[in-house]
Amino acid sequence: MAKIQLNGRKITLRSKSSIHDLLKRFKLINKKVAIEHNGNIIPKINYKKKYLKNNDKVEIVYFIGGG
């Protein structure tokens, strides 16, 4: 298990969870999102390759249309 901080909240994930797995868990997989992992912006192409570990900090921002 890995304990991470997601948007300021502590959550627990399975070991070897990727950013892609995190987006699936929170039903954000088909949304336009920006991911910051430990202070670095992660390109979408790397979501399946970037694995999360204990004490990582992740910020997810998703876009909402409006006017």
C-alpha positions, 0 to 999 in steps of 0.5 A, spaced: 500 500 500 502 507 498 499 513 502 499 519 498 496 526 498 491 528 493 489 535 492 491 536 500 487 529 502 491 523 504 489 517 501 491 510 500 492 506 494 494 499 492 502 498 491 504 500 483 498 504 482 500 509 476 497 516 475 492 512 470 490 508 475 488 514 480 484 517 474 480 511 473 479 510 481 476 517 481 472 517 474 476 522 471 479 518 465 476 521 460 476 528 462 481 534 460 486 534 466 492 537 468 496 533 473 502 535 478 506 530 481 511 532 487 511 539 484 512 537 476 507 537 471 506 530 468 504 530 460 498 525 458 503 520 455 506 518 461 500 517 465 501 510 465 508 510 466 508 514 472 507 510 478 506 513 485 509 511 492 509 513 499 508 520 501 507 523 493 503 529 493 499 529 487 494 535 485 489 534 479 486 540 476 480 538 471 477 543 466 470 545 466 466 549 460 462 555 462 461 562 460 
